[in-house]
Amino acid sequence: MAKKKKTTIKDIANVLNISPAAVSKALHDDSRISKKTKKAVKQVAKNLNYQPNHLASALRKGKSNLVGVVVPRTNSNFFSSVIQNMEEVLNKEGYNIIITQSNESFKKECDNIDTLLFTQVDGIIASMANETVDLSYYEKVKSKGIPLILFDRGENDLNVDYIGINDYDSSHIIVEHLVKQGCKRIAHIGGYRHTRIFNNRIRGYIDALKKHNLPLDDELLIESSLTTEDGREKMLQLLALEKRPDAVYVAGDYAALGALQLLNEKDIKLPQEIALVGFGNEPFAAMVKPSITSIDQHSAEIGKQAAKVFLEHAKKDTINQSLNKIILKAELVIRDSSRLK
Amino acid sequence: MAKKKKTTIKDIANVLNISPAAVSKALHDDSRISKKTKKAVKQVAKNLNYQPNHLASALRKGKSNLVGVVVPRTNSNFFSSVIQNMEEVLNKEGYNIIITQSNESFKKECDNIDTLLFTQVDGIIASMANETVDLSYYEKVKSKGIPLILFDRGENDLNVDYIGINDYDSSHIIVEHLVKQGCKRIAHIGGYRHTRIFNNRIRGYIDALKKHNLPLDDELLIESSLTTEDGREKMLQLLALEKRPDAVYVAGDYAALGALQLLNEKDIKLPQEIALVGFGNEPFAAMVKPSITSIDQHSAEIGKQAAKVFLEHAKKDTINQSLNKIILKAELVIRDSSRLK
């Protein structure tokens, strides 16, 4: 049995019958300690397999060179691509990242923030869970004075740095594309309105319908958790309508995939009977049959920009009140699921 | 400008003109401190927005309730499913996890291990990068006396707990399936031999060919990084052979996807001209056309078992020398890419 207990400075001190302070000084090559004592201390430290505590040293210096990341989940291409690009930029500047995932749970997100604060991260880059409406945990990060940068799922009220795409405009681009294909009854399976980006997509959808003089029908607008399962379910709901839509714009590719699977199973022809558009441009969107038209969110650019904004703060060593709000222009990748003309 | 500097016990002591030790005692409700002083200390702490340092307290107690995870990447369904299931079990027991990814780089993996040790994790659950051959960083974890549990990509020589599937047998199952479909010239795009699981798959492939009296042709066995890109490239190499294979067994689904894309582009009929089998049962394997036959690695079970093994160690508070080697039986999910009969 190997005991878990770690060798401490005190253990070394006991062996040599000197004070722990003298051991510490010896290990740091303090000139007040004799060469002979230093040699003895280092030998005993080696024998006892003493490992200096880097964390304690970071606590003294107040810098861990760690950046904490909070994402809803890591197994979406969008989030993992953001993380990978962020990581590349930060690694070059000597920062490591640690990742936590909320699995869309508010409680888990709070635990994750606590964990990251506990590990003394120098900054937090986060995207919120679906459930999150209470912002007190993010206020806590702000109150600690460490940089907080939000991306994709952010919140205006927090007044922190933000990097994302223009969600309102994206809905306009999608509706315009569908109108050009001849669609007249466009449904929207959206995310939850309390999340800003999804609310913006819903607002954009409503305003774009108005702009193109299309009827806004309440039964065509459905909020969803945007999982693959829920995409199926909400599509089923739309198919049950007396007046079916001729196009469905889904606010996430995973839910669009669920909708597609259901349409394929029911032998409903895409895009002739129903045109389908997703959001996020996940790699599978190009792989499935028919391939799914989707909005590309520039994940690589979001990751790089988030890292750069953090580095700006880290270099200044103060949190500048002039915030970075970086809004990227989204791009529609047109594929078979909506290509009618 | 909000200064980043945190309020310390010393700051509170200065305001009240008492010793830092007295402040600390007051904050911990020590009976040696008067009620009046306690009240004053707590008021000043609140005014100065003092946040007790949980990490310092964890250092004293020697327990962080954190488990560190090292994976090659998080955007594979296998790894993210392992992590999610591991996380559920650990969360229930009051542990949080922090995730790091190596992106298959040895250097990054070493940095990740340093980071996790730095954050005082109570244990590490890891799967190795493709590049990793030097095990000294893992030896370092062992020498610190904290539990180290490997899954999927492990290494016998380290003599630590391990959870994975039977890779050698998996190759036998695949070759047997292909032989039953009538395939006679079976190629293998394998992983790098220096990684134990890939070496086991290669050994299994070779032995299974022998068992079925099939010729073992050197040009049919290729090592690969198993990325989608490399899968394309290695497939191209196989297509250039004078005697093409009639079946290709790829040691990873991402590489199998690359191979499939190339075959589709070249209008080579699957499975009639070439049958294809992948490994890992990533969700896209069921989505693409034709759907890819693949080995299911029981990711959920691996995650749960890894967490349980860690909890066993954590409860005992010693690292037991009787190790857990949990080898799960893999399952072949047969789909269109190899279904000839």
Interface residues (C-beta under 8 A of the other chain):
Chain A: M1 A2 K3 K4 K5 K6 N49 Q51 N53 H54 L55 A56 A58 L59 G62 S64 L66 R73 T74 N75 S76 N77 S80 S81 I83 Q84 E87 N91 N96 I97 I98 I99 T100 Q101 N103 K108 D111 N112 D114 T115 L116 L117 F118 T119 Q120 S143 K144 G145 I146 L257 P283 F284 M287 V288 K289 D317 T318 I319 N320 Q321
Chain B: M1 A2 K3 K4 K5 K6 N49 Q51 N53 H54 L55 A56 A58 L59 G62 S64 L66 R73 T74 N75 S76 N77 S80 S81 I83 Q84 E87 N91 N96 I97 I98 I99 T100 Q101 N103 K108 D111 N112 D114 T115 L116 L117 F118 T119 Q120 S143 K144 G145 I146 L257 P283 F284 M287 V288 K289 D317 T318 I319 N320 Q321
